[in-house]
Each structure stands twice: as C-alpha cells, then as structure tokens.
Amino acid sequence: MLEREYIVERIKSLPEESLKEVTDFVEFLEAKRERLVEEREKEGREDPLSKVIGICEGPSDLAERHNKYVYGIK
C-alpha cells in the first residue's frame, strides 16, 4: 500500500475526538512548508547590486552627479 493510502486508512480508524489533533498537525506541516518556500524565494530575490555597494572609490558627489562623470552631462 502506498504511504498516502496507508495514512488515510490509519486516519479513518481514529476516533472522532482525535481528528482535531490530526487537522492541527496537517495545518502545522502546511505552514512549515509555506515558510520554507518563502525563505527560498526570498534568498533568490537578493538584489545583485547589493554585493557591489561600497567597492567603488570616487568623488564624494559621485552618487548625486553620476551623469556628469559617466556621460559628461551637467
């Protein structure tokens, strides 16, 4: 018998009073899985530019006047 089928059969044999506990546990597992998925997605969304912040040296107004330095635009 497959695991899922085995579990379903075992749940069917439980007394009615135990079903609330089973439901709580299933909801706990679902929430745990969702948190893991969210954490993995969050890790994948890291801003690639955050790795290079602060490695460049230049004039103190480089951020504000980058067009002047890069393109010669005033």
PDB file with SEQRES, HELIX, SHEET and CRYST1 records, atoms N, CA, C and O in Angstrom:
SEQRES   1 A   74  MET LEU GLU ARG GLU TYR ILE VAL GLU ARG ILE LYS SER          
SEQRES   2 A   74  LEU PRO GLU GLU SER LEU LYS GLU VAL THR ASP PHE VAL          
SEQRES   3 A   74  GLU PHE LEU GLU ALA LYS ARG GLU ARG LEU VAL GLU GLU          
SEQRES   4 A   74  ARG GLU LYS GLU GLY ARG GLU ASP PRO LEU SER LYS VAL          
SEQRES   5 A   74  ILE GLY ILE CYS GLU GLY PRO SER ASP LEU ALA GLU ARG          
SEQRES   6 A   74  HIS ASN LYS TYR VAL TYR GLY ILE LYS                          
HELIX    1 AA1 GLU A    3  LYS A   12  1                                  10    
HELIX    2 AA2 GLU A   16  SER A   18  5                                   3    
HELIX    3 AA3 LEU A   19  GLY A   44  1                                  26    
HELIX    4 AA4 PRO A   48  LYS A   51  5                                   4    
HELIX    5 AA5 HIS A   66  TYR A   71  1                                   6    
CRYST1    1.000    1.000    1.000  90.00  90.00  90.00 P 1           1          
ATOM      1  N   MET A   1       0.840  -1.178   0.000  1.00  0.00           N  
ATOM      2  CA  MET A   1       0.000   0.000   0.000  1.00  0.00           C  
ATOM      3  C   MET A   1       0.892   1.250   0.000  1.00  0.00           C  
ATOM      4  O   MET A   1       1.905   1.288   0.698  1.00  0.00           O  
ATOM      5  N   LEU A   2       0.526   2.238  -0.758  1.00  0.00           N  
ATOM      6  CA  LEU A   2       1.282   3.480  -0.807  1.00  0.00           C  
ATOM      7  C   LEU A   2       1.216   4.192   0.532  1.00  0.00           C  
ATOM      8  O   LEU A   2       0.273   4.004   1.301  1.00  0.00           O  
ATOM      9  N   GLU A   3       2.223   5.012   0.807  1.00  0.00           N  
ATOM     10  CA  GLU A   3       2.261   5.761   2.064  1.00  0.00           C  
ATOM     11  C   GLU A   3       0.989   6.572   2.275  1.00  0.00           C  
ATOM     12  O   GLU A   3       0.393   6.522   3.351  1.00  0.00           O  
ATOM     13  N   ARG A   4       0.570   7.317   1.260  1.00  0.00           N  
ATOM     14  CA  ARG A   4      -0.616   8.167   1.390  1.00  0.00           C  
ATOM     15  C   ARG A   4      -1.846   7.323   1.729  1.00  0.00           C  
ATOM     16  O   ARG A   4      -2.624   7.672   2.617  1.00  0.00           O  
ATOM     17  N   GLU A   5      -2.009   6.224   1.018  1.00  0.00           N  
ATOM     18  CA  GLU A   5      -3.152   5.359   1.271  1.00  0.00           C  
ATOM     19  C   GLU A   5      -3.093   4.772   2.686  1.00  0.00           C  
ATOM     20  O   GLU A   5      -4.110   4.657   3.370  1.00  0.00           O  
ATOM     21  N   TYR A   6      -1.909   4.414   3.098  1.00  0.00           N  
ATOM     22  CA  TYR A   6      -1.717   3.870   4.445  1.00  0.00           C  
ATOM     23  C   TYR A   6      -2.121   4.905   5.501  1.00  0.00           C  
ATOM     24  O   TYR A   6      -2.808   4.582   6.470  1.00  0.00           O  
ATOM     25  N   ILE A   7      -1.688   6.146   5.301  1.00  0.00           N  
ATOM     26  CA  ILE A   7      -2.004   7.212   6.251  1.00  0.00           C  
ATOM     27  C   ILE A   7      -3.509   7.473   6.276  1.00  0.00           C  
ATOM     28  O   ILE A   7      -4.091   7.644   7.347  1.00  0.00           O  
ATOM     29  N   VAL A   8      -4.138   7.504   5.107  1.00  0.00           N  
ATOM     30  CA  VAL A   8      -5.580   7.733   5.043  1.00  0.00           C  
ATOM     31  C   VAL A   8      -6.327   6.635   5.797  1.00  0.00           C  
ATOM     32  O   VAL A   8      -7.263   6.919   6.544  1.00  0.00           O  
ATOM     33  N   GLU A   9      -5.925   5.415   5.606  1.00  0.00           N  
ATOM     34  CA  GLU A   9      -6.578   4.302   6.297  1.00  0.00           C  
ATOM     35  C   GLU A   9      -6.400   4.420   7.807  1.00  0.00           C  
ATOM     36  O   GLU A   9      -7.325   4.143   8.571  1.00  0.00           O  
ATOM     37  N   ARG A  10      -5.220   4.827   8.228  1.00  0.00           N  
ATOM     38  CA  ARG A  10      -4.968   4.989   9.669  1.00  0.00           C  
ATOM     39  C   ARG A  10      -5.827   6.113  10.235  1.00  0.00           C  
ATOM     40  O   ARG A  10      -6.347   5.996  11.345  1.00  0.00           O  
ATOM     41  N   ILE A  11      -5.979   7.200   9.482  1.00  0.00           N  
ATOM     42  CA  ILE A  11      -6.804   8.319   9.947  1.00  0.00           C  
ATOM     43  C   ILE A  11      -8.258   7.878  10.054  1.00  0.00           C  
ATOM     44  O   ILE A  11      -8.954   8.254  10.998  1.00  0.00           O  
ATOM     45  N   LYS A  12      -8.710   7.101   9.115  1.00  0.00           N  
ATOM     46  CA  LYS A  12     -10.099   6.618   9.152  1.00  0.00           C  
ATOM     47  C   LYS A  12     -10.369   5.777  10.397  1.00  0.00           C  
ATOM     48  O   LYS A  12     -11.500   5.723  10.879  1.00  0.00           O  
ATOM     49  N   SER A  13      -9.352   5.135  10.906  1.00  0.00           N  
ATOM     50  CA  SER A  13      -9.550   4.269  12.073  1.00  0.00           C  
ATOM     51  C   SER A  13      -9.483   5.031  13.405  1.00  0.00           C  
ATOM     52  O   SER A  13      -9.745   4.454  14.460  1.00  0.00           O  
ATOM     53  N   LEU A  14      -9.138   6.307  13.358  1.00  0.00           N  
ATOM     54  CA  LEU A  14      -9.043   7.086  14.593  1.00  0.00           C  
ATOM     55  C   LEU A  14     -10.428   7.470  15.108  1.00  0.00           C  
ATOM     56  O   LEU A  14     -11.374   7.615  14.333  1.00  0.00           O  
ATOM     57  N   PRO A  15     -10.532   7.632  16.420  1.00  0.00           N  
ATOM     58  CA  PRO A  15     -11.809   8.115  16.968  1.00  0.00           C  
ATOM     59  C   PRO A  15     -12.033   9.570  16.561  1.00  0.00           C  
ATOM     60  O   PRO A  15     -11.082  10.302  16.288  1.00  0.00           O  
ATOM     61  N   GLU A  16     -13.272   9.970  16.525  1.00  0.00           N  
ATOM     62  CA  GLU A  16     -13.656  11.314  16.090  1.00  0.00           C  
ATOM     63  C   GLU A  16     -12.913  12.397  16.871  1.00  0.00           C  
ATOM     64  O   GLU A  16     -12.539  13.422  16.301  1.00  0.00           O  
ATOM     65  N   GLU A  17     -12.697  12.182  18.157  1.00  0.00           N  
ATOM     66  CA  GLU A  17     -12.042  13.177  19.009  1.00  0.00           C  
ATOM     67  C   GLU A  17     -10.590  13.454  18.580  1.00  0.00           C  
ATOM     68  O   GLU A  17     -10.069  14.537  18.846  1.00  0.00           O  
ATOM     69  N   SER A  18      -9.948  12.505  17.933  1.00  0.00           N  
ATOM     70  CA  SER A  18      -8.550  12.659  17.526  1.00  0.00           C  
ATOM     71  C   SER A  18      -8.394  13.431  16.223  1.00  0.00           C  
ATOM     72  O   SER A  18      -7.288  13.859  15.892  1.00  0.00           O  
ATOM     73  N   LEU A  19      -9.466  13.615  15.486  1.00  0.00           N  
ATOM     74  CA  LEU A  19      -9.379  14.269  14.178  1.00  0.00           C  
ATOM     75  C   LEU A  19      -8.949  15.727  14.285  1.00  0.00           C  
ATOM     76  O   LEU A  19      -8.290  16.241  13.380  1.00  0.00           O  
ATOM     77  N   LYS A  20      -9.310  16.403  15.376  1.00  0.00           N  
ATOM     78  CA  LYS A  20      -8.883  17.792  15.565  1.00  0.00           C  
ATOM     79  C   LYS A  20      -7.353  17.856  15.669  1.00  0.00           C  
ATOM     80  O   LYS A  20      -6.727  18.750  15.100  1.00  0.00           O  
ATOM     81  N   GLU A  21      -6.765  16.923  16.383  1.00  0.00           N  
ATOM     82  CA  GLU A  21      -5.305  16.881  16.511  1.00  0.00           C  
ATOM     83  C   GLU A  21      -4.644  16.617  15.164  1.00  0.00           C  
ATOM     84  O   GLU A  21      -3.623  17.221  14.835  1.00  0.00           O  
ATOM     85  N   VAL A  22      -5.228  15.719  14.395  1.00  0.00           N  
ATOM     86  CA  VAL A  22      -4.688  15.425  13.061  1.00  0.00           C  
ATOM     87  C   VAL A  22      -4.769  16.670  12.182  1.00  0.00           C  
ATOM     88  O   VAL A  22      -3.822  16.997  11.467  1.00  0.00           O  
ATOM     89  N   THR A  23      -5.901  17.358  12.240  1.00  0.00           N  
ATOM     90  CA  THR A  23      -6.076  18.587  11.463  1.00  0.00           C  
ATOM     91  C   THR A  23      -5.051  19.636  11.869  1.00  0.00           C  
ATOM     92  O   THR A  23      -4.453  20.279  11.007  1.00  0.00           O  
ATOM     93  N   ASP A  24      -4.839  19.817  13.162  1.00  0.00           N  
ATOM     94  CA  ASP A  24      -3.849  20.779  13.648  1.00  0.00           C  
ATOM     95  C   ASP A  24      -2.452  20.434  13.137  1.00  0.00           C  
ATOM     96  O   ASP A  24      -1.701  21.316  12.723  1.00  0.00           O  
ATOM     97  N   PHE A  25      -2.115  19.160  13.167  1.00  0.00           N  
ATOM     98  CA  PHE A  25      -0.793  18.747  12.720  1.00  0.00           C  
ATOM     99  C   PHE A  25      -0.614  18.973  11.223  1.00  0.00           C  
ATOM    100  O   PHE A  25       0.443  19.426  10.784  1.00  0.00           O  
ATOM    101  N   VAL A  26      -1.634  18.662  10.448  1.00  0.00           N  
ATOM    102  CA  VAL A  26      -1.572  18.871   8.996  1.00  0.00           C  
ATOM    103  C   VAL A  26      -1.412  20.363   8.693  1.00  0.00           C  
ATOM    104  O   VAL A  26      -0.627  20.735   7.821  1.00  0.00           O  
ATOM    105  N   GLU A  27      -2.145  21.211   9.400  1.00  0.00           N  
ATOM    106  CA  GLU A  27      -2.029  22.653   9.200  1.00  0.00           C  
ATOM    107  C   GLU A  27      -0.640  23.154   9.592  1.00  0.00           C  
ATOM    108  O   GLU A  27      -0.094  24.042   8.938  1.00  0.00           O  
ATOM    109  N   PHE A  28      -0.071  22.592  10.649  1.00  0.00           N  
ATOM    110  CA  PHE A  28       1.292  22.927  11.049  1.00  0.00           C  
ATOM    111  C   PHE A  28       2.280  22.577   9.933  1.00  0.00           C  
ATOM    112  O   PHE A  28       3.153  23.380   9.602  1.00  0.00           O  
ATOM    113  N   LEU A  29       2.145  21.396   9.363  1.00  0.00           N  
ATOM    114  CA  LEU A  29       3.041  20.973   8.285  1.00  0.00           C  
ATOM    115  C   LEU A  29       2.898  21.862   7.054  1.00  0.00           C  
ATOM    116  O   LEU A  29       3.893  22.194   6.409  1.00  0.00           O  
ATOM    117  N   GLU A  30       1.674  22.248   6.726  1.00  0.00           N  
ATOM    118  CA  GLU A  30       1.451  23.137   5.581  1.00  0.00           C  
ATOM    119  C   GLU A  30       2.105  24.495   5.809  1.00  0.00           C  
ATOM    120  O   GLU A  30       2.750  25.032   4.909  1.00  0.00           O  
ATOM    121  N   ALA A  31       1.944  25.055   7.010  1.00  0.00           N  
ATOM    122  CA  ALA A  31       2.539  26.354   7.332  1.00  0.00           C  
ATOM    123  C   ALA A  31       4.061  26.276   7.285  1.00  0.00           C  
ATOM    124  O   ALA A  31       4.726  27.196   6.809  1.00  0.00           O  
ATOM    125  N   LYS A  32       4.596  25.183   7.779  1.00  0.00           N  
ATOM    126  CA  LYS A  32       6.052  24.987   7.761  1.00  0.00           C  
ATOM    127  C   LYS A  32       6.559  24.946   6.327  1.00  0.00           C  
ATOM    128  O   LYS A  32       7.576  25.563   6.009  1.00  0.00           O  
ATOM    129  N   ARG A  33       5.858  24.224   5.461  1.00  0.00           N  
ATOM    130  CA  ARG A  33       6.253  24.129   4.062  1.00  0.00           C  
ATOM    131  C   ARG A  33       6.184  25.495   3.385  1.00  0.00           C  
ATOM    132  O   ARG A  33       7.077  25.855   2.618  1.00  0.00           O  
ATOM    133  N   GLU A  34       5.126  26.256   3.667  1.00  0.00           N  
ATOM    134  CA  GLU A  34       4.991  27.592   3.086  1.00  0.00           C  
ATOM    135  C   GLU A  34       6.125  28.510   3.525  1.00  0.00           C  
ATOM    136  O   GLU A  34       6.651  29.277   2.718  1.00  0.00           O  
ATOM    137  N   ARG A  35       6.505  28.436   4.803  1.00  0.00           N  
ATOM    138  CA  ARG A  35       7.624  29.259   5.295  1.00  0.00           C  
ATOM    139  C   ARG A  35       8.915  28.906   4.573  1.00  0.00           C  
ATOM    140  O   ARG A  35       9.684  29.798   4.214  1.00  0.00           O  
ATOM    141  N   LEU A  36       9.161  27.632   4.357  1.00  0.00           N  
ATOM    142  CA  LEU A  36      10.372  27.200   3.661  1.00  0.00           C  
ATOM    143  C   LEU A  36      10.382  27.708   2.224  1.00  0.00           C  
ATOM    144  O   LEU A  36      11.415  28.160   1.732  1.00  0.00           O  
ATOM    145  N   VAL A  37       9.247  27.636   1.557  1.00  0.00           N  
ATOM    146  CA  VAL A  37       9.151  28.125   0.178  1.00  0.00           C  
ATOM    147  C   VAL A  37       9.413  29.621   0.143  1.00  0.00           C  
ATOM    148  O   VAL A  37      10.150  30.105  -0.716  1.00  0.00           O  
ATOM    149  N   GLU A  38       8.809  30.361   1.078  1.00  0.00           N  
ATOM    150  CA  GLU A  38       9.007  31.809   1.129  1.00  0.00           C  
ATOM    151  C   GLU A  38      10.470  32.155   1.380  1.00  0.00           C  
ATOM    152  O   GLU A  38      11.003  33.079   0.765  1.00  0.00           O  
ATOM    153  N   GLU A  39      11.121  31.422   2.276  1.00  0.00           N  
ATOM    154  CA  GLU A  39      12.538  31.674   2.571  1.00  0.00           C  
ATOM    155  C   GLU A  39      13.400  31.420   1.336  1.00  0.00           C  
ATOM    156  O   GLU A  39      14.316  32.189   1.048  1.00  0.00           O  
ATOM    157  N   ARG A  40      13.114  30.362   0.621  1.00  0.00           N  
ATOM    158  CA  ARG A  40      13.893  30.054  -0.588  1.00  0.00           C  
ATOM    159  C   ARG A  40      13.680  31.112  -1.659  1.00  0.00           C  
ATOM    160  O   ARG A  40      14.625  31.504  -2.343  1.00  0.00           O  
ATOM    161  N   GLU A  41      12.441  31.575  -1.807  1.00  0.00           N  
ATOM    162  CA  GLU A  41      12.157  32.626  -2.785  1.00  0.00           C  
ATOM    163  C   GLU A  41      12.839  33.923  -2.388  1.00  0.00           C  
ATOM    164  O   GLU A  41      13.359  34.644  -3.240  1.00  0.00           O  
ATOM    165  N   LYS A  42      12.838  34.219  -1.096  1.00  0.00           N  
ATOM    166  CA  LYS A  42      13.472  35.439  -0.600  1.00  0.00           C  
ATOM    167  C   LYS A  42      14.974  35.408  -0.876  1.00  0.00           C  
ATOM    168  O   LYS A  42      15.553  36.423  -1.263  1.00  0.00           O  
ATOM    169  N   GLU A  43      15.601  34.267  -0.683  1.00  0.00           N  
ATOM    170  CA  GLU A  43      17.035  34.127  -0.949  1.00  0.00           C  
ATOM    171  C   GLU A  43      17.335  34.371  -2.420  1.00  0.00           C  
ATOM    172  O   GLU A  43      18.369  34.947  -2.757  1.00  0.00           O  
ATOM    173  N   GLY A  44      16.447  33.939  -3.287  1.00  0.00           N  
ATOM    174  CA  GLY A  44      16.645  34.097  -4.717  1.00  0.00           C  
ATOM    175  C   GLY A  44      16.412  35.506  -5.215  1.00  0.00           C  
ATOM    176  O   GLY A  44      16.786  35.832  -6.341  1.00  0.00           O  
ATOM    177  N   ARG A  45      15.793  36.361  -4.388  1.00  0.00           N  
ATOM    178  CA  ARG A  45      15.470  37.722  -4.800  1.00  0.00           C  
ATOM    179  C   ARG A  45      16.495  38.741  -4.323  1.00  0.00           C  
ATOM    180  O   ARG A  45      16.228  39.941  -4.370  1.00  0.00           O  
ATOM    181  N   GLU A  46      17.636  38.304  -3.876  1.00  0.00           N  
ATOM    182  CA  GLU A  46      18.635  39.253  -3.391  1.00  0.00           C  
ATOM    183  C   GLU A  46      19.023  40.207  -4.513  1.00  0.00           C  
ATOM    184  O   GLU A  46      19.236  39.789  -5.651  1.00  0.00           O  
ATOM    185  N   ASP A  47      19.111  41.466  -4.189  1.00  0.00           N  
ATOM    186  CA  ASP A  47      19.477  42.489  -5.167  1.00  0.00           C  
ATOM    187  C   ASP A  47      20.928  42.266  -5.592  1.00  0.00           C  
ATOM    188  O   ASP A  47      21.822  42.328  -4.748  1.00  0.00           O  
ATOM    189  N   PRO A  48      21.186  42.009  -6.868  1.00  0.00           N  
ATOM    190  CA  PRO A  48      22.563  41.740  -7.309  1.00  0.00           C  
ATOM    191  C   PRO A  48      23.494  42.922  -7.089  1.00  0.00           C  
ATOM    192  O   PRO A  48      24.701  42.740  -6.929  1.00  0.00           O  
ATOM    193  N   LEU A  49      22.950  44.120  -7.079  1.00  0.00           N  
ATOM    194  CA  LEU A  49      23.800  45.297  -6.856  1.00  0.00           C  
ATOM    195  C   LEU A  49      24.247  45.431  -5.405  1.00  0.00           C  
ATOM    196  O   LEU A  49      25.229  46.118  -5.126  1.00  0.00           O  
ATOM    197  N   SER A  50      23.549  44.792  -4.486  1.00  0.00           N  
ATOM    198  CA  SER A  50      23.917  44.915  -3.077  1.00  0.00           C  
ATOM    199  C   SER A  50      25.306  44.346  -2.806  1.00  0.00           C  
ATOM    200  O   SER A  50      25.943  44.708  -1.818  1.00  0.00           O  
ATOM    201  N   LYS A  51      25.770  43.468  -3.666  1.00  0.00           N  
ATOM    202  CA  LYS A  51      27.100  42.871  -3.483  1.00  0.00           C  
ATOM    203  C   LYS A  51      28.223  43.832  -3.840  1.00  0.00           C  
ATOM    204  O   LYS A  51      29.360  43.640  -3.409  1.00  0.00           O  
ATOM    205  N   VAL A  52      27.920  44.866  -4.624  1.00  0.00           N  
ATOM    206  CA  VAL A  52      28.986  45.773  -5.062  1.00  0.00           C  
ATOM    207  C   VAL A  52      28.904  47.147  -4.406  1.00  0.00           C  
ATOM    208  O   VAL A  52      29.721  48.021  -4.698  1.00  0.00           O  
ATOM    209  N   ILE A  53      27.941  47.343  -3.535  1.00  0.00           N  
ATOM    210  CA  ILE A  53      27.814  48.636  -2.864  1.00  0.00           C  
ATOM    211  C   ILE A  53      29.060  48.889  -2.022  1.00  0.00           C  
ATOM    212  O   ILE A  53      29.476  48.055  -1.218  1.00  0.00           O  
ATOM    213  N   GLY A  54      29.638  50.066  -2.235  1.00  0.00           N  
ATOM    214  CA  GLY A  54      30.779  50.480  -1.423  1.00  0.00           C  
ATOM    215  C   GLY A  54      32.137  50.049  -1.930  1.00  0.00           C  
ATOM    216  O   GLY A  54      33.141  50.360  -1.291  1.00  0.00           O  
ATOM    217  N   ILE A  55      32.219  49.344  -3.052  1.00  0.00           N  
ATOM    218  CA  ILE A  55      33.538  48.900  -3.521  1.00  0.00           C  
ATOM    219  C   ILE A  55      34.195  49.913  -4.449  1.00  0.00           C  
ATOM    220  O   ILE A  55      35.368  49.770  -4.794  1.00  0.00           O  
ATOM    221  N   CYS A  56      33.446  50.934  -4.856  1.00  0.00           N  
ATOM    222  CA  CYS A  56      33.952  51.925  -5.805  1.00  0.00           C  
ATOM    223  C   CYS A  56      34.462  53.155  -5.061  1.00  0.00           C  
ATOM    224  O   CYS A  56      33.834  53.625  -4.112  1.00  0.00           O  
ATOM    225  N   GLU A  57      35.597  53.666  -5.500  1.00  0.00           N  
ATOM    226  CA  GLU A  57      36.102  54.916  -4.954  1.00  0.00           C  
ATOM    227  C   GLU A  57      35.926  55.992  -6.007  1.00  0.00           C  
ATOM    228  O   GLU A  57      36.050  55.727  -7.203  1.00  0.00           O  
ATOM    229  N   GLY A  58      35.640  57.189  -5.570  1.00  0.00           N  
ATOM    230  CA  GLY A  58      35.461  58.293  -6.497  1.00  0.00           C  
ATOM    231  C   GLY A  58      35.146  59.555  -5.744  1.00  0.00           C  
ATOM    232  O   GLY A  58      35.266  59.597  -4.520  1.00  0.00           O  
ATOM    233  N   PRO A  59      34.744  60.592  -6.461  1.00  0.00           N  
ATOM    234  CA  PRO A  59      34.419  61.855  -5.820  1.00  0.00           C  
ATOM    235  C   PRO A  59      33.264  61.691  -4.827  1.00  0.00           C  
ATOM    236  O   PRO A  59      32.438  60.790  -4.972  1.00  0.00           O  
ATOM    237  N   SER A  60      33.213  62.553  -3.836  1.00  0.00           N  
ATOM    238  CA  SER A  60      32.187  62.432  -2.805  1.00  0.00           C  
ATOM    239  C   SER A  60      30.779  62.660  -3.351  1.00  0.00           C  
ATOM    240  O   SER A  60      29.804  62.217  -2.744  1.00  0.00           O  
ATOM    241  N   ASP A  61      30.660  63.348  -4.493  1.00  0.00           N  
ATOM    242  CA  ASP A  61      29.342  63.593  -5.074  1.00  0.00           C  
ATOM    243  C   ASP A  61      29.027  62.642  -6.235  1.00  0.00           C  
ATOM    244  O   ASP A  61      28.157  62.937  -7.054  1.00  0.00           O  
ATOM    245  N   LEU A  62      29.714  61.527  -6.309  1.00  0.00           N  
ATOM    246  CA  LEU A  62      29.537  60.585  -7.420  1.00  0.00           C  
ATOM    247  C   LEU A  62      28.082  60.109  -7.535  1.00  0.00           C  
ATOM    248  O   LEU A  62      27.548  60.043  -8.642  1.00  0.00           O  
ATOM    249  N   ALA A  63      27.438  59.781  -6.420  1.00  0.00           N  
ATOM    250  CA  ALA A  63      26.062  59.279  -6.473  1.00  0.00           C  
ATOM    251  C   ALA A  63      25.113  60.337  -7.021  1.00  0.00           C  
ATOM    252  O   ALA A  63      24.259  60.035  -7.854  1.00  0.00           O  
ATOM    253  N   GLU A  64      25.260  61.573  -6.556  1.00  0.00           N  
ATOM    254  CA  GLU A  64      24.353  62.637  -6.982  1.00  0.00           C  
ATOM    255  C   GLU A  64      24.625  63.101  -8.406  1.00  0.00           C  
ATOM    256  O   GLU A  64      23.691  63.459  -9.123  1.00  0.00           O  
ATOM    257  N   ARG A  65      25.889  63.103  -8.829  1.00  0.00           N  
ATOM    258  CA  ARG A  65      26.246  63.674 -10.127  1.00  0.00           C  
ATOM    259  C   ARG A  65      26.858  62.630 -11.064  1.00  0.00           C  
ATOM    260  O   ARG A  65      27.755  62.941 -11.847  1.00  0.00           O  
ATOM    261  N   HIS A  66      26.362  61.383 -10.978  1.00  0.00           N  
ATOM    262  CA  HIS A  66      26.930  60.310 -11.793  1.00  0.00           C  
ATOM    263  C   HIS A  66      26.822  60.592 -13.289  1.00  0.00           C  
ATOM    264  O   HIS A  66      27.701  60.187 -14.049  1.00  0.00           O  
ATOM    265  N   ASN A  67      25.763  61.277 -13.732  1.00  0.00           N  
ATOM    266  CA  ASN A  67      25.631  61.587 -15.156  1.00  0.00           C  
ATOM    267  C   ASN A  67      26.809  62.436 -15.650  1.00  0.00           C  
ATOM    268  O   ASN A  67      27.298  62.241 -16.763  1.00  0.00           O  
ATOM    269  N   LYS A  68      27.248  63.358 -14.829  1.00  0.00           N  
ATOM    270  CA  LYS A  68      28.382  64.217 -15.194  1.00  0.00           C  
ATOM    271  C   LYS A  68      29.642  63.369 -15.401  1.00  0.00           C  
ATOM    272  O   LYS A  68      30.379  63.544 -16.372  1.00  0.00           O  
ATOM    273  N   TYR A  69      29.869  62.436 -14.451  1.00  0.00           N  
ATOM    274  CA  TYR A  69      31.106  61.643 -14.502  1.00  0.00           C  
ATOM    275  C   TYR A  69      31.050  60.549 -15.563  1.00  0.00           C  
ATOM    276  O   TYR A  69      32.064  60.241 -16.190  1.00  0.00           O  
ATOM    277  N   VAL A  70      29.885  59.967 -15.767  1.00  0.00           N  
ATOM    278  CA  VAL A  70      29.772  58.859 -16.726  1.00  0.00           C  
ATOM    279  C   VAL A  70      29.567  59.362 -18.145  1.00  0.00           C  
ATOM    280  O   VAL A  70      30.218  58.879 -19.072  1.00  0.00           O  
ATOM    281  N   TYR A  71      28.668  60.329 -18.328  1.00  0.00           N  
ATOM    282  CA  TYR A  71      28.291  60.762 -19.668  1.00  0.00           C  
ATOM    283  C   TYR A  71      28.756  62.180 -20.013  1.00  0.00           C  
ATOM    284  O   TYR A  71      28.580  62.624 -21.147  1.00  0.00           O  
ATOM    285  N   GLY A  72      29.337  62.883 -19.069  1.00  0.00           N  
ATOM    286  CA  GLY A  72      29.769  64.249 -19.326  1.00  0.00           C  
ATOM    287  C   GLY A  72      28.621  65.228 -19.330  1.00  0.00           C  
ATOM    288  O   GLY A  72      28.784  66.362 -19.780  1.00  0.00           O  
ATOM    289  N   ILE A  73      27.461  64.822 -18.840  1.00  0.00           N  
ATOM    290  CA  ILE A  73      26.268  65.689 -18.800  1.00  0.00           C  
ATOM    291  C   ILE A  73      26.278  66.450 -17.500  1.00  0.00           C  
ATOM    292  O   ILE A  73      26.504  65.880 -16.433  1.00  0.00           O  
ATOM    293  N   LYS A  74      26.024  67.782 -17.596  1.00  0.00           N  
ATOM    294  CA  LYS A  74      25.984  68.593 -16.376  1.00  0.00           C  
ATOM    295  C   LYS A  74      24.625  68.609 -15.769  1.00  0.00           C  
ATOM    296  O   LYS A  74      24.418  69.246 -14.736  1.00  0.00           O  
TER     297      LYS A  74                                                      
END                                                                             
